[in-house]
Amino acid sequence: MENKILLYGASGHCKVIIDILRLNGYRHFSLYDDRPRNDTFFGYPVHHAEQMPDTGHALICIGNNAVRKRISDSSSHTYITAKHPSAMISSDVIVGEGTVIMPGAIVNAGSLIGRHCIVNSGAIVEHDNEINDFAHVSPGAALAGNVTIGEGSHIGINATVIQGVTIGKWATVGAGATVLNDVPDYAVVVGTPAKIIKYNNHG
């Protein structure tokens, strides 16, 4: 019998991940959450996170980049990846453990996707991109060629980043922004062209 996949975080993001895993042949899951709202979620029992086994095959089903990092740094699980069958991923792309690639995403040749990243529905990651650990490329976002995304950074829904740009670590690119220049660590940028409006205070 297949071992259960341990899923940390019983939320809407977890529903999408369960759907992806089902399409990849997985059938057995155990869900855990710091603050369970119900005894069951999406048809599966939910347990308090304190009951989660110390080892096993797992995925962190939480959209917050900093929280994924905190959980990953404090655990000894073996993390799997989840790639939707409709995602188009070049054969030479490297995808790190714990990363999820959602429906309709495109990841082109020469790209590197780090650990515990989210490449969300319909996102485009062009050739030779480097997306570092715990980053999130939101639905519909488009990264041109040779873009670098720093650890923990969030690229908002429908944002566009032109070729060769570097987004620093733990930065935020607002929804619909057009990024024409490098973005420093922790910066929050919005608009077209994107401009800094403030800095994040975490990482």
Secondary structure, DSSP 4 states (H G I P E B T S, - for coil): -PPPEEEE--SHHHHHHHHHHHHTT---EEEEESS-SSSEETTEEEEEGGGS-SSSEEEE----HHHHHHHHHT---EE--EE-TT-EE-TT-EE-TT-EE-TT-EE-TT-EE-TT-EE-TT-EE-TT-EE-TT-EE-TT-EE-TT-EE-TT-EE-TT-EE-TT-EE-TT-EE-TT-EE-S-B-TTEEEETTTTEEEEE----
